[in-house]
Every structure is written in C-alpha cells, then in structure tokens.
Amino acid sequence: GYWFTVFFSAKESFYKAVFPLFRTHLEFQDVEVNVGSAGTFRPRVLVPLPSGYERLSVRGKIATSDTHVFTGVTLRE
C-alpha cells in the first residue's frame, strides 16, 4: 500500500518532469527510485535517454498526510 503509492507517485513525477524535455516514453520498470532521508528521493533511469539528460541534476521530495502522498521533482543543469 503505502510504499507502492510513494514509489508510483515518485516515478510519475519524474516522468512528467522529463517527458516535455526529451519526449521519451518511460515504463514503470524503466525508473528506479532511491528514497533518502528527510523525505527525499533520487530517480535513476535504467534505459538510455536522449543526449542532454546526463547534464541534469534530478532531485525529488516526498510529503504525506493521513490520506495523501505528494511528490515533486526538480531538474537543474
């Protein structure tokens, strides 16, 4: 339940952040999420992405309430 929702939301946030830049469709299994301390996560892409992705710094944040999971991703060069 809870962790599946966190991972799904984190992967979806990542996908929505990178798709407009690279127009590459990613499947659920194409991204690994490593959860850190203080509600942070780092997505790791397991398939090749177009040139330019390697220059990005990708970070994610997780916040939860009693009934919701919120995730967001920032991309920086």
Buried (B, 14 or more C-beta within 10 A) or exposed (E): EEEEEBBBBBBBBBBEBBEEEBEBEBEEEBBEBEBEEEBEBBBEBEEEBEEEBEEBEBBBBBEBEEEEBEBBBEBEE
